Amino acid sequence: LREVFEAYGEVSSANVINDKFTGRSRGFGFVEMDNEEEAQEAIADLDGTTLDGRTIVVKKAEPRKAQKPRNNFNRW
């Protein structure tokens, strides 16, 4: 993953997310690049390409939205 993105500029970190129980890849990861222009070029060029036999989706990560609490059982 890192090598593919390094073709567009300096990569500060690259992580593939693994399942904590099986250790197998969960099918997604994160790449951080310091230069915004290089990152945008990588996104534009790599989105929809094939990596290790899989079509990849490349987009800018967005912060998670706050989730509603799950412990609301509507008790009166």
C-alpha distances in whole Angstrom, upper triangle without the diagonal:
4,6,5,7,9,11,12,13,13,10,12,10,7,8,8,12,14,18,20,22,21,17,16,13,14,12,10,9,9,8,11,13,16,17,18,19,15,14,16,16,12,13,16,14,11,13,14,13,12,8,10,13,12,13,11,13,12,14,15,16,20,22,23,26,29,30,34,35,35,38,41,43,46,48,52
4,6,5,6,9,10,10,9,7,9,8,6,8,10,14,16,20,22,24,23,19,18,15,17,15,13,10,10,7,10,10,14,15,16,17,14,13,16,15,12,14,17,15,13,15,17,15,15,12,13,16,16,16,14,15,13,15,16,16,20,22,24,27,30,31,35,36,37,40,42,45,47,50,53
4,6,5,7,10,10,10,9,12,11,9,12,13,17,19,23,25,27,25,22,20,18,20,17,16,14,13,11,13,12,16,16,18,18,14,14,17,15,12,14,17,14,13,16,17,15,14,11,13,16,16,17,15,17,15,17,18,19,23,25,27,31,33,35,38,40,40,43,46,48,51,53,57
4,6,6,8,10,11,10,13,13,10,13,13,17,19,23,25,28,26,23,21,18,19,16,15,13,13,10,13,12,16,16,17,16,13,12,14,12,9,11,13,11,9,12,14,11,11,9,11,14,14,14,12,14,12,15,16,18,22,24,26,29,32,34,37,39,39,43,45,47,50,52,56
4,5,6,7,8,7,10,10,9,12,13,17,20,23,25,28,27,24,22,19,20,17,15,12,11,8,9,9,12,12,13,13,9,8,11,10,7,9,12,10,9,12,14,12,13,11,14,17,16,15,13,13,11,13,13,15,19,21,24,27,30,32,35,37,38,41,43,46,48,51,54
4,5,5,6,6,10,10,10,14,15,19,22,26,27,30,29,25,24,21,22,20,18,15,13,10,11,9,12,12,14,13,10,10,13,12,9,12,14,13,12,15,18,16,16,14,16,19,19,19,16,17,14,16,16,18,22,24,26,30,33,35,38,40,41,44,46,49,51,54,57
4,6,8,9,13,14,13,17,18,22,24,28,30,33,31,28,26,23,24,22,20,17,16,13,14,12,14,13,15,13,9,11,13,10,8,12,13,11,11,14,17,14,15,14,17,19,19,18,16,17,15,17,18,20,23,26,29,32,35,37,41,42,43,47,48,51,53,56,59
4,7,9,12,14,14,17,19,22,25,29,31,34,32,29,28,24,25,22,20,17,15,12,12,9,11,10,11,9,6,7,9,7,6,10,11,9,10,13,16,15,16,16,19,21,20,19,16,17,14,15,15,18,21,24,27,30,33,35,39,41,42,45,47,50,52,55,57
4,6,10,12,13,17,19,22,25,29,31,34,33,29,28,25,26,23,21,18,15,12,11,7,9,8,10,9,6,8,11,9,9,12,14,13,13,16,19,18,20,18,21,24,23,22,19,19,16,16,16,18,21,23,27,30,33,35,39,41,42,45,47,50,52,55,57
4,6,9,11,15,18,21,24,27,29,32,31,28,27,24,25,23,20,17,14,11,9,6,7,8,11,11,8,9,13,13,11,14,17,16,16,18,21,20,21,19,22,25,24,23,20,20,17,17,16,18,21,23,26,29,32,34,38,39,41,44,46,49,51,53,56
4,6,7,11,14,17,20,24,25,28,28,24,23,20,21,20,17,13,11,7,6,5,7,9,11,13,10,9,13,13,11,13,16,16,15,17,20,19,20,17,19,23,22,21,18,18,15,15,14,15,18,20,23,26,29,31,35,36,37,40,42,45,48,50,53
4,7,10,14,16,20,23,24,27,27,24,23,21,22,21,17,14,11,8,5,5,7,10,12,14,12,11,15,16,14,16,19,19,18,20,23,22,22,20,22,25,24,23,20,20,17,17,15,15,18,19,22,25,27,29,33,34,36,38,41,44,46,48,51
4,7,10,13,16,19,20,23,23,20,20,17,18,17,14,11,8,6,5,7,10,13,14,17,14,12,16,17,14,16,19,19,17,19,21,21,21,18,20,23,21,21,18,18,15,16,14,14,17,17,20,23,25,27,31,32,33,36,38,41,44,46,49
4,7,10,13,17,18,21,20,17,17,14,15,14,11,7,6,4,6,9,12,15,16,18,15,13,16,17,14,14,18,18,15,16,19,18,17,15,16,19,18,18,15,15,13,14,14,13,16,17,19,23,25,27,30,31,32,35,37,40,43,45,48
4,6,9,13,14,17,17,13,13,10,11,11,9,5,5,6,9,12,15,18,19,21,18,16,18,19,16,16,20,20,17,17,19,19,18,15,16,18,17,18,15,15,14,15,15,13,16,17,18,22,24,25,28,29,29,32,35,37,40,42,46
4,6,10,12,15,14,11,10,7,8,8,6,4,7,9,12,15,18,21,21,23,20,17,20,21,17,17,20,20,16,17,18,17,16,13,13,16,14,15,13,14,13,15,15,14,17,18,18,22,24,24,28,28,28,31,34,36,39,41,45
4,7,9,12,12,9,9,6,6,7,6,5,8,11,14,17,21,23,23,25,23,20,22,23,20,19,22,22,19,18,19,19,18,16,16,18,16,17,14,15,15,16,16,14,16,16,16,20,21,21,25,25,25,28,30,33,35,38,41
4,6,9,8,5,5,4,5,8,8,9,12,15,18,21,24,27,27,29,27,23,26,27,23,22,26,25,22,21,22,22,20,17,16,18,16,18,17,17,18,19,20,18,20,20,19,22,23,23,26,26,25,28,31,32,36,38,41
4,6,6,5,5,6,6,10,11,12,15,18,21,24,27,30,30,32,30,27,29,30,26,25,28,28,25,24,24,24,22,20,19,20,18,20,19,20,20,22,22,20,21,21,19,22,23,22,24,24,23,25,28,30,33,35,39
4,6,6,8,9,10,13,14,14,17,20,22,26,28,31,31,34,32,29,31,32,29,28,31,31,28,27,27,27,26,23,22,24,22,24,22,23,23,24,24,21,23,22,20,23,23,22,25,24,23,25,28,29,33,35,38
4,6,8,11,11,15,16,17,20,23,26,29,32,35,35,37,35,32,34,35,32,31,34,34,30,29,29,29,27,25,23,24,23,25,24,25,26,27,28,25,26,25,23,26,26,24,26,25,24,25,29,30,33,35,38
4,5,9,10,13,15,16,20,23,25,29,32,35,35,37,34,31,33,34,31,30,33,32,28,28,28,27,25,22,20,21,20,23,22,24,25,27,27,25,27,26,25,27,28,27,29,28,26,28,32,33,36,38,41
4,7,9,12,13,14,17,20,22,26,29,31,32,34,31,28,31,31,28,27,30,30,26,26,26,25,23,20,18,20,19,22,21,22,23,25,25,23,25,25,24,27,28,27,29,29,28,30,33,34,38,39,43
4,6,9,11,12,16,19,22,25,28,31,31,32,30,27,29,29,26,25,28,27,23,23,23,22,19,17,15,16,15,18,17,19,20,22,24,22,24,24,23,26,28,27,29,29,28,31,34,35,38,40,44
4,5,7,9,12,15,19,22,25,27,27,29,26,23,25,26,22,21,24,24,20,19,19,19,16,14,13,14,13,15,14,16,17,19,20,18,21,21,21,24,26,25,28,28,27,30,33,34,38,40,44
4,6,8,12,15,18,22,25,27,27,28,26,23,24,25,22,20,23,23,20,18,18,19,17,15,14,15,13,14,13,14,15,17,18,16,18,19,18,21,22,22,25,25,24,27,30,31,34,37,40
4,7,11,14,17,20,24,25,25,26,24,21,22,22,19,17,20,20,16,15,15,15,13,11,11,12,9,11,9,11,12,14,16,15,18,19,18,21,23,23,26,27,26,30,32,33,36,39,42
4,7,10,14,17,20,22,21,23,21,17,19,20,16,15,18,18,14,13,14,14,13,12,13,14,11,11,9,9,10,11,13,12,14,16,16,19,21,21,25,26,26,29,31,33,36,39,42
4,7,10,13,17,19,18,20,18,15,17,18,15,14,17,17,14,14,15,15,15,12,14,16,13,14,10,10,10,11,12,10,13,15,15,19,21,22,25,27,27,30,32,35,37,40,43
4,7,10,13,15,15,17,15,12,14,16,13,12,16,16,14,14,16,16,16,14,16,18,16,16,12,11,9,10,9,8,11,13,14,18,20,22,25,27,27,31,33,35,38,40,44
4,7,10,12,12,14,12,9,12,13,10,11,14,15,12,13,16,16,16,14,17,19,17,17,13,12,10,10,9,9,13,15,17,20,23,25,28,30,31,34,36,39,41,44,47
4,7,9,10,13,11,8,11,13,11,12,15,16,15,16,19,19,20,18,20,23,21,20,16,15,12,12,10,10,13,14,17,20,23,25,29,30,32,35,37,40,42,45,47
4,6,7,9,8,6,10,11,10,11,14,15,14,16,19,19,20,19,22,24,22,21,18,17,13,13,11,12,15,17,20,23,26,28,32,34,35,38,40,43,45,48,50
4,6,9,8,8,11,13,12,14,17,18,17,19,23,22,24,23,25,28,26,25,21,20,16,15,13,14,16,18,21,24,26,29,33,35,37,39,41,44,46,49,51
4,6,5,6,9,10,11,12,14,16,16,18,22,22,24,23,26,28,26,25,21,20,16,15,13,15,17,19,23,25,28,31,35,37,39,42,43,46,48,51,53
4,6,5,6,9,10,10,12,14,15,16,20,21,23,23,26,28,26,24,20,18,14,13,10,13,15,17,21,23,26,29,33,35,37,40,41,44,46,49,51
4,5,5,6,9,10,11,12,14,15,19,19,22,22,26,27,26,23,20,18,15,14,12,15,17,20,24,26,29,32,35,38,40,43,44,47,49,52,54
4,5,5,6,9,10,11,12,14,18,17,20,19,23,25,23,21,18,17,13,13,12,15,18,21,24,27,30,32,36,38,40,43,45,48,49,52,55
4,5,5,6,9,10,10,12,16,16,18,18,21,23,21,19,16,14,10,10,9,12,14,17,20,23,26,29,32,35,36,40,41,44,45,49,51
4,5,5,6,9,10,11,14,15,18,18,22,23,21,19,16,13,10,9,8,12,14,18,21,23,27,29,32,35,36,40,41,44,45,49,51
4,5,5,6,8,10,13,14,17,17,21,22,20,18,15,14,11,11,12,15,18,21,24,26,30,32,36,38,40,43,44,47,48,52,54
4,5,5,6,8,11,11,14,14,17,19,17,15,12,11,8,9,10,14,17,20,23,25,29,31,34,37,38,41,43,45,47,50,53
4,6,5,6,10,10,13,14,17,19,16,14,11,9,5,6,8,11,14,18,20,22,26,28,31,34,35,38,40,42,44,47,50
4,6,6,9,10,14,15,19,19,17,14,12,10,8,9,11,14,17,20,23,25,29,30,34,36,37,41,42,45,46,49,52
4,6,8,8,11,13,17,17,16,13,11,11,9,11,13,16,19,23,25,28,31,33,36,39,40,43,44,47,48,52,55
4,6,5,8,9,13,14,12,10,8,8,6,9,12,15,18,22,23,26,30,31,34,37,37,41,42,44,46,50,53
4,6,9,10,14,14,12,8,6,5,5,7,11,13,16,20,21,24,27,28,32,34,35,38,39,42,43,47,50
4,7,9,13,12,9,6,5,6,7,10,14,16,19,22,23,26,29,30,33,35,35,39,40,42,44,47,50
4,7,10,10,8,5,6,8,9,12,16,18,21,24,26,28,32,32,35,38,38,41,43,45,47,50,53
4,7,6,5,4,6,9,11,15,18,20,23,26,27,29,33,33,36,38,38,41,43,45,47,50,53
4,5,5,6,7,10,11,15,18,19,22,25,26,29,32,32,36,37,37,40,42,44,47,50,53
4,6,8,9,13,15,18,21,22,25,27,28,31,34,34,37,38,38,41,43,45,47,50,54
4,7,9,13,15,19,22,23,26,29,29,32,34,34,37,39,38,41,43,45,47,50,54
4,6,10,12,16,19,20,23,25,25,28,31,31,34,35,35,38,40,41,44,47,50
4,7,10,13,17,18,21,24,24,26,30,30,33,35,34,38,39,41,43,46,50
4,6,10,13,14,17,20,21,23,27,27,30,32,32,36,37,39,41,44,48
4,7,10,11,14,17,18,20,24,24,28,30,30,34,35,37,39,42,45
4,7,9,12,16,17,20,23,24,28,30,31,34,36,38,40,43,46
4,6,9,13,14,17,20,22,25,28,29,33,34,36,38,41,44
4,6,10,12,15,19,21,24,27,28,32,33,36,37,40,43
4,7,9,12,15,17,21,23,25,28,29,32,34,37,40
4,6,9,12,15,18,21,22,26,27,30,31,34,37
4,6,9,12,16,18,20,23,24,27,29,32,34
4,6,8,12,14,16,19,21,24,25,28,31
4,6,10,12,15,18,18,22,23,26,28
4,7,9,12,15,15,19,20,23,25
4,6,8,12,12,16,17,20,23
4,6,9,9,12,13,16,19
4,6,7,10,12,14,17
4,6,8,11,13,16
4,6,9,10,14
4,6,8,11
4,5,9
4,6
4
